[in-house]
Amino acid sequence: MKNKLNILAIIATLTVSVASAQVGVGTVTPNAASILDVTSTTKGMLIPRMTTAQRTAIVSPVAGLQVYDTTTNTNWYHNGTIWVQSASTASGSKWTNDSAKTAVKLTNLSDGATVRPAQTEFVVTDAGNVGIGTDAPTTKLVILQGSNTMPAFAPSNSYRQRIISDGLNSGISLESYTPTATAGVIQGVKARGTIAAPTAGLDNDIPLLLASRSYDGSTMKETTRIELKNAGNTTSTTGGGSINFYTAREDGTQALTQRMVLSDQGSLAIGSIAPNAAAVLDVTSTTKGMLIPRMTTAQRTAIVSPVAGLQVYDTTTNTNWFHNGTVWVEDETVTASNGLTMASGDVKLGGALTAPTTISGLTATNKFAITGTGVNMFNVDGATLSVDATNGRIGIGTATPNAKLTIDETGSATTDGIVIIADNTPANITLNSVGTSFAGGNVTGQVGNGTRTAPTDVVNNDLSLVITGQGYDNGAFRETSRIEFRNSVDPSFTNPGGSIQFLTTNLSNGTTSGVKRHMILTDEGNLGVGVAPTGNITLTSKLQVIGLQVFASNAAAITGGLTVGAFYRDSVGNVKVVF
């Protein structure tokens, strides 16, 4: 009886149009284009419901066959070849709500039927994070490949996008196929404020940061970094940028440290964070040097078209070399020594000699010339030797010579004067005067008492000039002859006179007695021969011979050893000549 009532209820809800073979459920006017029109505003329609296993077990499903899959909780239809999950909203067949992960995920592959396998997930979380290859993105974009498991560690929250690879290399390829020169661009854009109300960037803001991290067993440690940083505040007319490079020491002794910077002015600093503004390359270190290219001489000279300023270290000569635009020049280390001094890198003449020094190769062409002006423009030890370039004078023992050659022995422990030494040749002094108004060369001896600055008059017999002859004997030079120019002074006269005295050493007793006076020319012009060796001499005639031998006759004089032309005195005092 119950079954009959159910059948009657179904019949009551159906409206069948016989003419068109249409069936209406819940309506008496089924749509003309439909074979079955189910209408309701309070109830839905239940199609066959089954598990995925039951659905796929249907024998020979025809195109258009539809079921509700209770495993996937989505509608499925058969397209004549395969089962296809129906496209619908996120709660339909293509997208699935995952309340456990608070996300919506793409369910099937492109065939609309195959459930997406692991590592092909595409997920959008309620927080707005997007995951590709993972259903649990922790930042705004996570791309995971090679694994379905997120790493246990995560980067700093400041990094919002992640590309993660397990057993694969992760990377980004920016490829451009355009007729222009522009290729892929990685750009960091930085503004203060907000998107709706941005403000200008400030000095040291970092629009782009590139960093590398390495796993240390517990966390990811940053090992290198490149910062593209603002230099100065950004305005419409000002504001630049710098590129800063950081590394960490491999041995762990130094954490991430800035090593190099390319400044806004184009200066590159290595070992410093502030390059000198005047340098295009500023290398700073207190523990390391700088290595320029190193090569042999053959390799250096083989460089093609070297430009001026090119520098290398030559391992053959072990010195630095630079090219001056024409030839290679050895840049030897310069030290100031042996008569040279250095100040601020400038080597100058002046300093103590530390080794014997020879200047060779001087010729009439390769002259050694010292030019200058002024009194005492060149000197040795102040006054030992002095050159007066203004007046053309040389001083020995004085810095103010008053003649072409002035020798001053004031304060000297010896009175050497001028010594000329010749080996196997005569030592000569030649006074050569050329001209019609000159009397010839002069040798003058001057003497005064007192001092040079306060002289007093000479006294009788003072020597003005001495000319001596010496002979070498028994290990020493001994005086053999002398000419003395002496002053003759008489208080009754205003000006002094002078005499010339001639002294010699007798061959037989020269080694003991020394030179003795034998002739004198007095201030009155009288000539005395055979005079006393010492003491004052008074001559009363123009020629006075003292000590002539006495012989009775010419024959006796010859017998006594005189020769023709010799003078002798007879017994009565007459002077005669041997004939």
SULLIN-V938771 format. One record per pair of residues at least 24 apart in sequence whose C-alpha atoms are under 7 Angstrom apart, sorted by the first residue. I is the first residue (numbers start at 1). J is the second residue. If there is no record, write none. Layout:
I,J
I,J
//
This chain:
83,113
84,111
84,112
84,113
85,112
85,113
102,126
118,148
119,145
119,147
119,148
153,219
200,234
200,235
201,233
201,234
202,230
202,232
202,233
202,234
203,230
203,231
203,232
203,233
204,229
204,230
204,231
205,229
205,230
206,230
223,247
223,248
223,256
224,248
224,256
231,264
240,264
459,489
460,487
460,488
460,489
461,486
461,487
461,488
462,486
462,487
463,487
479,515
480,504
480,505
480,515
481,505
481,515
488,523
497,523
498,522
498,523
499,523
554,578
//
